[in-house]
Amino acid sequence: MTFQVPKEEGLRLRRLVLDKARRVVIKVGSAVLTGENGLNREVIDNLASGIAQLRRGGRQVILVSSGAVAAGRRKLNIGNGAVGIKEKQALAAAGQSSLMRTYEDAFAGLDVKVAQVLLTHGDLSHRDRYLNVRNTLFTLLEWGVLPIINENDTVSVRELRFGDNDTLASLITNLTEADILVCLTDVGCLYTGHPGRDPEARPIHTVARIDAKVEEMAGFAGSALGTGGMRSKILAAKTVAARGGASFIGSGREPDILGRLFGGEPVGTFFMPREEKMQSRKHWIAYTLRPNGDLILDPGAVRALVERGKSLLPSGIRQVIGKFGKGAAVRCLDEQGQVVATGLVNYDAAEISQLCGAQTAEIEKILGYKDSDEVIHRDNLVLL
């Protein structure tokens, strides 16, 4: 399996990355934070101690924390049975203050000030708001304050689904140009197979690159608690790697897991960064924005994009799928339905439908105006 680095070489590569890491994003899930009686104060105290140690070592830390819904259940004496979206939103509203109070108490004795930051996907998908979030986080870090980020579950229906805070943590890692994303979960590491059913299953210590085989193995481990799973953490690591960052998945209940990781011990699974780093704006287009539709391209257009790095012209578009406005993110597919690229369109869906197969010189005649020769300019296009 070429994606996997031999153990000793992997530890050496880890050391190179970790020694240079100055900004760290730590994501901790509900399965780690939650005990039978709600939030597990012992786990939170251990986490706080590890974060304080990293800060004393000169590193900046951002914490992405789940746990509001679990805290709300405890606060309102609601059991662990299934609840609907509106109930989850209400539990998050009740529990978020308890979650932050617990963190305030845990960090108070360590001389660490904390700040709450609640975000929705819309805060990151709009470029101006994205940059405002970035500026706020950088200011908190300059002041020596620990930002504690969570989904604004009370108003974000879509963000309550599978993998929410894993995705959020990866986007925050890239937004702040952090060197590493540390995902603390109830699973110790990634395995080659299901450790409970496959006697040949072995832990994977270091992953050189995330390919289809690695994504497939993500189904071999996961948690019954929380809204995430191993697959969402692998996809988060893939997102971070594209921007040139490293990732780590390990047990959040393991004593001194952060100290052991940064001390060079062979714990968890480490994901190396990609050597070729994607530009910030293009990463935002590819990984933060949600596509609003699809454009089906002919073979010539696919070659122009992939092999020659060209913009997308109307002549190469066969079909438009979905309704979207000017400036929306869309996917570019080949005739077999494979995703080739994603980008921001210069015309809306109805206009592009009229332009399918047309030459650039015909745009003004067809639409009555022309804002651009390209449907997607190459500066706003990301090959996938």
N, C-alpha and C positions, 0 to 999 in steps of 0.2 A: 504494500500500500504506500505509494509514493508521497501521499500527503503527510505521512507521519514521520517525525524526526526521531532518530534513536535517542534513548533517554539521556545519556551523558552529553551528547551534542545539543539536545534540547535545553538542558539546564544551562549550558554555556550561552546559548542564544538568549534565553530568558534573562540571564544576568546582564547581558549587554543592554537589553531594552530597559529593564527595571532600574539599573543604575543611572540611566539618563532621564527616567520619568520624573518630571517635576509637577505635573498636574494629573490628578487621578479622579475618575468618576467611579463611585461605588454604588451598585444597585443591590438592594436587599428586598427579598420578596416576603409575602404574607406567610408562606410555609415556614420560613425561618423565624419570623418575628412573633408568631402566634403560638401560644400554648393552650392547655385545656381551659385556663381561666382568662383568656384574652391575650393581651400583649405580654410577651415573656421578658420580664425586666432583666433577668440575668443575661440573656442573649444581647439585649440592647446595651447593657452596661459593658459587656465584652466588646461589642462593636465600637462603642464610644471610645473605649480605651485604645483600641487599635487605630482608630482614626486620629486620635490625639497624638499617638506615637508617630504616625506618618507626618503630621503637621510639625512636630518637633524636629523631625529630620529635614525640614525645609520644603516639604511638598505641599501644594495646594490641593484641597480635597473638596469634592462636591458629592453630596449624598442624594441618591434617588431612592425614595422609600415608599413601599406599599404599606398596608396595615390599617388604613382608616376604616374600612368596612369591618374588619375584625374587631377593632377597638369599639366601633359603634354597637356591634352585637353585644359585647360585654357591658358597655355602658347602659344600654337599654334593656338588658336581660332578655335578649332574643337569641334563641338557640342556633345551632349550626345547620338547620334545615334549609332547603332551597328557597330562594326569594326572587322576586322579579326585579326588573330594572328600576322601577320607581322606589322599591324598598331598598335596593342597593344604594341609590342616590341619597335617600334619607339617612341610611346607616353611615354613609361616608360623611355627610354633613355633621352628624352627631359625633362621629369618631375622630375626625381630623384634629379637633382641639385637644382631645385626649392624647392622640399620637404625638402632637407637638409638645404638649406638656411633659410627656414621658421623656422625650429627647432633651428638652430644656433641663430637666432634673438630672439626666444622665451626664450631660456635658458641663453642668454648672460646677461640679467639683474638679473638673479638668481645665478650668479657665478657658473654655471655648464658647464663644457666642454663636448662636444659630439664627437663621432667618428662614421663614417659610416662603416657598414659591410654588404656587398652584398654576398649572398650565393646561391648556387644551390644544388639540392638534392645530386649530386655527391660529393659535399664537405663533406657531412655527411655519405654517404654510403661507402666511402673508409676509413678504420680504421685510417690510418696515417693522412689523411686530417682532419678527425673528431677530432683527438687529437690535431692537429695544431690549429683548430678553437677554441677548448676548451682553449688551452694555451693563445691564443690571447685575448680572452674574459676575462680570469682571470687576465691577465696583465693590461688590461684597467681598470678593477674594482679596482685592487690594486693601480692604479694611480689616482683613484677618477674620472675617465672619464665615462660618460654615453654611452654605446654602443647602437646605433640605427641600427637595423637589418631589412633588407628587402630581399625578393626574388630578385635574379638577373634576372628580367623579360626579359631583353633585349636578353638574350641567353637561357633562360629556358622555352621552349615551354610547357613542361608537367606541370611546376609549375604554369602556368597561369590558370589552370582549377579550379574547385570548391574546396574551402576549403584550398587553398594553404598556406596562412600565419597562419591559425589556426594550421595546421599540423606543420609548421615550428616552431611556438611558443612552442608547446608541446615538440618538440625535443630539442629545446634550453633549456627549463626548465630542462629536464633530463640531457642534456649534462653538464650544469653548476651546477647540483645538487641544483637547486633553491627550495625553500620551497613552493612556490605558483605561479600559473599562473593566472593572472587577464586578462580576455577577456572583453574588452570594446566594446560594440556594440550598435545598435540602438534599441535593444529589451531589456526591463527592466529585464526580468527574464524568467525562464522556467515555463510553466503553465501545469496544468493537462489536459487541452483541449484548443481548439482555443478560445481565449478570445473574439473575435469578433462574434463568432457564437454559442458558448456554454455558456449559462447563469450560468452553474454550474462550469465553469472553475475557478480554484483557483491557485494563485501563489505558487510555491514550494520554500521554503526558504533554506532548507538544505537537501542534498541528502547523505545518508550514503554509498550507493554503486550504481554503474551504471550497471543496468541489462537491459534485452531486453525491459522491460516496459518503462524505462527511455529513451532508444534510440527511441522507437516508439513515445513518446511524443515530441521528438525533431522536428517532422514534424508539430507541432501545432504553431510554431512561426518561423519567418525568415525574411530576408530582401530582397527586390528587388534590392538593390544596392550591389556593390562589387562582389567578387567571392565566398564568403563563405555563410554560413547559420547556423541555430541553430544545425543541425545535426553534422556538422563538428566541432563545438565547444564542443558538447557532446563527440565526439570521441577523441578530444584533451584532454578533462578532464579525459577520461578513460585511455589514454596513460600515463598521468602524475600520476594518482592514482596508476598505476602498479609499478611505481618507488618510491612510498611513498610520493608523493607530493599532495597538495590540489589545487583546482581550484575555480575560481569565474567567473560568467557571470553577467554583469550588464550594465546599460546604460552609455555610454560614454558622453552623453550630459547632464547628471544629474549634477547639481552644486556640486563640491567638493566630487565626488563619491569616490575617493581614501581615503580622510580623513574620510568620513562617514563609509566606509568599515572597515578600520583599527581602527576606533573609536568604533566599536561594534554595529553599527546600523543595523537593519534588512533590508538591501538593497540587491537586486539581488538574485541570487541562488548560494549557496556555496556547493562545492563537497568535501567530506572528503577523506583523503588519505586512501589507503589500509594499514592494519596493517602489512601484510607480504610484504616486499619490494623485488622486483626482482633485481637480481644482474645486475650491469651496463652492462657488456658485453652481457648478455642474453637479456636485454632490447633492446640493440642496434640491435641484431639479429631479435628480434620479431617485433619491431616497426619502426626501421629506414630503414632496408634493404627491398627491394622489391623482393618478390619471383619470380624466373625465370622459375619455373616449378613445377610439382606435382609428388609425389610418392604415388601410391595406395597400401595400406598395407592390409595384411590378418588379421583376428581377433586375432591370436596369437601374432603378432607383435604389434598390438594396445595395447593389455593387457601388454605386456612386457614394452612398453614405459610408459603407464599411471599408471599402478598398481605397477610396480617394478622398475621404473626409469632406465631402461636399455638403451643401445645404440641401434641404428637400424642396424641390420645385413641384408645381402642380401637375406637370406632365407625367410624373411617375406615380401618381396616386390613382388607385383603382376604385376604392370605396371608402366611405366615411361611416363609422359606427358610433352612435351616441349623439347627444346634444351638449354642446359646450360653446363657450364664448371666446372672444379674442383674448389671447394671453393665457388660455388654459393649458394645463399639462395634458398631453395625449401620448399614447403608445404608438409606435410604428411597427407594423407586423409584415412579415413576408406572406406570400400566397398560401403557405402551409400553416399560418397562424402562429409562427414563432416570433417572439419579441426581438426586434432588431435594435430599437432605440426608443428613447423617450425625449420629449422636448416641448417647448412652448410655441403655440401656433400664432401666426400673425393675422389670421382670419377666423371667423366663427364657423361652426359646423355646416350651417346652411350655405355659406359662401364657398367653403371648400368643396362641398358636394357639386356646386355649379362649375367649379374649376377643374374637376377630375379629368386628367388627360390633356388639359389645355396647355398651350405654350405661354411663356411669361408675357410675351407681347400682346396676348389676348386678354389679360386680366382686366384691364380698364374697360374694354369693350363689353365683357361679360358682366362685370359688377357695377360699372358706371363710375368706378374710381379705382385707384391702385395705391395702397400704402407700402407695399413691399413686393419685390420680385419673388421672394421665397415664401413658402408656406411655413417652414421652420428654418430659421437661420442657423448655421452650424455653430455659432456662439451659444445658442440656446438649445443645442442638441447633444444628447449624451448616448453614446453607443453602449449597448448592454450585451 
